[in-house]
Amino acid sequence: MEMHHIRYFLAVCETLNFTRAAEKCNVTQPALSRAIQQLEDEIGGLLLRRERGLTHITDLGALLRPRLAQILESAEGAKHDAKRFLTLEQASVTLGIMCTVGPTRFTGLLADFQARHPGIELKLIEGMPGALCEQLGAGELDVAIMSDPDGFPERFNSHTLYRERFVLAFPFGHRFAAMSEIPVAAIHGENYLRRLNCEYRDNLLSLCQVQHVGLHLAYASEREDWIQNMVAGGLGICFIPEYSAVLPGIKTRPVVEPDVWREISLVTVSGRRFSPAVAAFVQAVKSYKWAPPASGARLSAA
């Protein structure tokens, strides 16, 4: 059943005149008549009856008219939605973002992207690298922004966006406040607050062991806000990425000897074709002016 067959039939139902219906549909009257004949042949019964120059809708035609009108309306609606999607007037991008990535780094990007593409809805899904990779591979995410000390599986493409150092967070009044930089060896004996969602948590502790730094693991939490509140309350110190948003009552200093950093990457599935909206977002992310590269030793898997 062709859509133009249905459209021609509905035009005749509205005008009750084959000639006017043909003009309305911008086709010749013989072409319209043939199309309706083909529709009747496919259905198996007469839809219209012509008597002495008058056109009548048969009982079968009257029965099917609302159903065929609904089919045409749905088809036109689908075409309209597809056009809006392809022209970025109404589309969406599902972005997976690692939960330890500081939101302040993305405010400018998101504002610029929204200004350029107001019809694209951006959905943000937070998670750990392992979960994000699974969702990305399953098609639940279009792209992801994350870091992984072990690197990403071969089925993924990664594009480094920026590097950031790890800094040490401590409360006001702490002895570290008098230092411009904090050597790893200087944190020996401190109460340590472990950020369980940090993808580098084991690597950071391994680094301390290599430096013969002893720490007292006072608390551990998956909640970044809890860890930061405990730091502000004087319960311990912790490593955090330099671009993380920090709560009032917290001070930070760069970690040195060695200074360590991580790479934040845009990750996509190799060979997977992008929708126009996803392609626009990927281009925006890659062309955005991120921070200049940090120097120092990259933490690798323990």
C-alpha positions in Angstrom: 0.0 0.0 0.0 1.6 3.2 -1.2 1.2 6.5 0.7 0.3 8.4 -2.4 -2.5 6.0 -3.1 -4.0 6.8 0.3 -3.4 10.5 -0.1 -5.2 10.5 -3.5 -8.1 8.5 -2.0 -8.5 10.9 0.9 -8.4 13.9 -1.5 -11.3 12.4 -3.5 -13.2 11.8 -0.2 -12.8 15.4 0.7 -13.7 16.9 -2.8 -16.0 14.2 -4.1 -14.5 15.1 -7.5 -11.7 13.3 -9.3 -10.6 16.4 -11.3 -10.4 18.7 -8.2 -8.7 15.9 -6.2 -6.1 15.6 -9.0 -5.5 19.3 -8.9 -5.2 19.3 -5.2 -2.6 16.5 -5.3 -0.8 18.1 -8.3 -1.2 15.0 -10.5 -3.1 14.3 -13.7 -6.7 12.9 -13.3 -5.8 9.6 -15.1 -2.8 9.1 -12.8 -5.0 9.7 -9.8 -7.7 7.3 -11.1 -5.1 4.6 -11.7 -3.7 4.9 -8.2 -7.1 4.6 -6.6 -7.8 1.6 -8.8 -4.6 0.0 -7.6 -5.6 0.7 -4.0 -9.0 -0.9 -4.5 -7.4 -3.9 -6.2 -5.0 -4.3 -3.2 -7.9 -4.0 -0.7 -10.2 -6.2 -2.7 -13.3 -3.9 -2.9 -14.6 -0.6 -4.3 -13.9 2.4 -2.2 -15.5 5.0 -4.5 -18.4 4.9 -7.0 -18.8 7.3 -9.9 -22.4 7.7 -11.2 -23.4 10.4 -13.9 -20.5 12.6 -13.0 -21.1 12.3 -9.2 -18.7 10.6 -6.9 -19.8 8.6 -3.9 -17.9 6.9 -1.1 -18.9 3.3 -0.7 -19.6 1.6 2.6 -16.1 0.0 2.4 -14.6 3.4 1.6 -16.4 5.0 4.6 -15.2 2.2 6.8 -11.6 2.5 5.8 -11.4 6.3 5.5 -10.5 7.1 9.1 -8.0 4.2 9.3 -6.3 5.3 6.1 -6.3 8.9 7.3 -4.6 7.8 10.5 -2.0 5.8 8.5 -1.2 8.9 6.4 -1.0 11.1 9.4 1.4 8.8 11.2 3.5 8.5 8.1 3.7 12.3 7.7 4.4 12.7 11.3 7.3 10.2 11.1 8.7 12.1 8.1 8.4 15.4 10.0 10.1 13.9 13.1 12.9 12.4 10.9 13.5 15.8 9.2 13.7 17.6 12.5 16.1 14.9 13.8 18.4 15.0 10.8 18.4 18.8 10.7 19.2 18.9 14.5 15.9 20.7 15.3 14.9 17.9 17.7 17.5 15.3 18.6 19.3 14.0 21.6 22.8 12.8 22.7 23.3 10.5 25.6 26.7 11.3 27.2 28.4 9.1 29.7 30.6 11.0 32.0 32.9 9.7 34.7 31.7 10.7 38.1 35.0 12.1 39.2 35.2 14.6 36.4 34.7 18.1 37.7 31.6 19.8 36.2 33.3 23.2 36.1 35.5 22.0 33.2 32.4 21.4 31.0 30.2 24.5 31.8 31.7 26.5 28.9 31.5 23.5 26.5 27.8 22.8 27.3 26.9 26.5 27.1 28.6 26.9 23.7 27.0 23.7 22.4 23.5 24.7 23.5 23.9 28.1 21.9 24.9 26.5 18.6 22.5 23.6 18.7 19.4 24.5 20.8 17.4 21.6 19.3 19.7 18.9 20.7 18.9 17.6 24.2 22.0 16.4 26.0 21.5 13.6 28.6 24.2 13.1 31.1 24.8 9.6 32.7 27.4 9.4 35.5 29.3 6.3 36.3 32.7 4.6 36.8 34.8 3.7 33.7 33.9 0.0 33.7 30.2 0.7 33.8 30.5 3.4 31.2 32.4 1.1 28.8 29.7 -1.6 29.2 26.9 1.0 28.5 28.8 2.4 25.6 29.4 -1.0 24.0 25.7 -1.9 24.5 24.5 1.3 22.7 23.0 2.8 25.9 25.5 5.7 25.5 26.4 7.6 22.4 29.8 8.7 23.7 31.6 8.9 27.0 34.1 11.2 28.7 36.3 9.4 31.1 39.8 8.2 32.2 41.2 4.8 32.9 44.7 4.0 34.2 44.6 0.6 32.3 43.5 2.2 29.0 40.4 1.3 27.0 39.5 -1.9 25.2 40.5 -2.2 21.5 36.9 -1.9 20.4 36.9 1.8 21.5 38.5 4.9 20.1 39.8 7.4 22.6 40.7 11.1 22.0 42.6 12.9 24.7 40.8 16.1 25.7 43.0 17.4 28.5 45.3 16.3 31.3 44.9 17.3 35.0 47.1 16.9 38.0 46.2 15.3 41.2 46.2 17.7 44.2 46.1 17.2 47.9 43.0 18.4 49.7 43.2 19.4 53.4 41.3 21.6 55.9 42.1 25.2 56.8 44.8 25.5 59.4 46.6 22.3 58.3 50.4 22.4 58.2 50.2 21.9 54.4 48.7 25.4 54.1 52.2 26.9 54.5 53.5 24.9 51.5 53.1 25.9 47.8 53.6 22.2 46.7 53.4 19.0 48.7 55.9 16.2 48.1 54.3 12.8 48.4 56.8 11.9 51.2 55.3 14.8 53.3 52.0 13.1 53.8 53.5 10.3 55.8 51.4 9.5 58.9 48.3 11.5 57.8 44.7 10.3 58.2 43.6 9.5 54.6 40.1 9.6 53.2 39.6 7.2 50.4 37.5 8.2 47.4 36.1 4.8 46.4 34.8 6.1 43.0 38.2 7.4 42.0 39.5 5.3 39.1 43.1 5.9 40.3 42.5 5.1 44.0 44.6 1.9 44.0 47.3 3.6 41.9 47.6 6.5 44.3 48.0 4.2 47.3 50.6 2.1 45.4 52.5 5.3 44.7 52.5 6.1 48.4 53.8 2.5 49.2 56.6 2.9 46.6 57.6 6.2 48.3 57.5 4.4 51.7 54.7 6.7 52.8 52.5 5.3 55.6 48.9 6.5 55.8 46.1 5.7 58.2 43.0 4.9 56.1 40.5 6.7 58.3 37.3 6.6 56.1 36.2 5.6 52.7 33.1 6.7 50.7 31.7 6.6 47.2 30.2 10.1 47.9 32.5 12.9 46.8 30.5 15.4 48.9 30.9 13.2 52.0 34.7 12.9 51.5 35.0 16.7 51.0 32.9 17.5 54.1 35.1 15.1 56.1 38.2 16.9 54.8 36.7 20.3 55.7 35.9 18.9 59.2 39.5 18.0 59.8 39.0 14.2 59.6 41.8 13.7 57.1 43.3 14.5 53.7 42.7 13.1 50.2 43.9 13.2 46.6 41.5 14.8 44.2 41.8 15.9 40.5 42.8 19.6 40.2 39.7 20.6 38.3 37.3 19.1 40.9 34.9 21.6 42.5 35.8 21.9 46.1 33.5 22.8 49.1 34.2 25.8 51.3 36.6 25.0 54.1 39.0 23.0 51.8 42.4 24.0 50.6 44.4 22.3 47.9 48.0 22.1 46.8 49.7 20.4 43.8 51.3 17.0 44.6 55.0 16.8 43.6 58.0 14.5 43.8 56.5 13.0 41.8 53.7 15.2 40.4 51.0 12.9 38.9 48.2 13.5 36.4 45.6 11.7 34.5 44.2 11.9 30.9 40.5 12.7 30.3 39.4 11.3 27.0 36.4 11.3 24.7 35.6 7.6 24.1 33.5 6.2 21.2 32.9 2.7 19.7 35.2 2.0 16.7 33.2 1.8 13.5 29.9 2.9 14.9 28.3 5.5 12.8 27.2 8.7 14.5 23.8 10.3 14.1 24.0 14.0 13.0 23.5 15.1 16.6 26.2 12.9 18.0 28.5 13.9 15.2 27.9 17.6 16.0 28.6 16.9 19.7 31.8 15.0 19.0 33.1 17.8 16.8 32.2 20.4 19.5 34.1 18.4 22.2 37.2 17.9 20.0 37.4 21.5 18.9 36.8 23.0 22.4 39.7 24.8 23.9 40.6 22.7 27.0 43.4 23.4 29.4 47.0 23.2 28.2 48.7 19.8 28.9 50.0 19.2 32.3 53.5 18.0 32.9 54.5 15.2 35.2 54.3 11.5 35.6 51.1 9.8 34.5 49.8 7.2 37.0 49.7 3.8 35.4 48.1 0.6 36.5 49.6 -0.8 39.7 
